[in-house]
Amino acid sequence: MKFYGYKKCSTSRKAEKYLEAKGIQYDFIDITEKPPSASALKGAARAADIDAKKMFNASGQQYREQGIKEKLPKLTDADIFKMLAGNGRLIKRPVVIDGDKATVGFSEESYNKTWK
């Protein structure tokens, strides 16, 4: 299981605590230093059943600085995944991938369904 997160991110820390409490092992990868590839992000979005546009960290500084909200309507999914793979700070955290299962962000409900 690959856990793409950021140690300073409170949402990533909550997700880590959840997995550790359940005894689930994972490999932590700093999303800001080594973001997932575009194809891995596409697979994660599909597995987590979320739209590509929802893969952005909409509350992040880089999202605001780059004016992505205004650009979103014109971006294709391929554009989005390429942009995200090039800048891990734009990705909603954490992204957890294990084979054909994935979660993006953290909610206890989605983790309970996905990571039993």
Secondary structure, DSSP 4 states (H G I P E B T S, - for coil): -EEEE-TT-HHHHHHHHHHHHTT---EEEETTTSPPPHHHHHHHHHHHT--GGGGB-TTSHHHHHTTHHHHGGG--HHHHHHHHHH-GGGB-S-EEEETTEEEES--HHHHHHH--
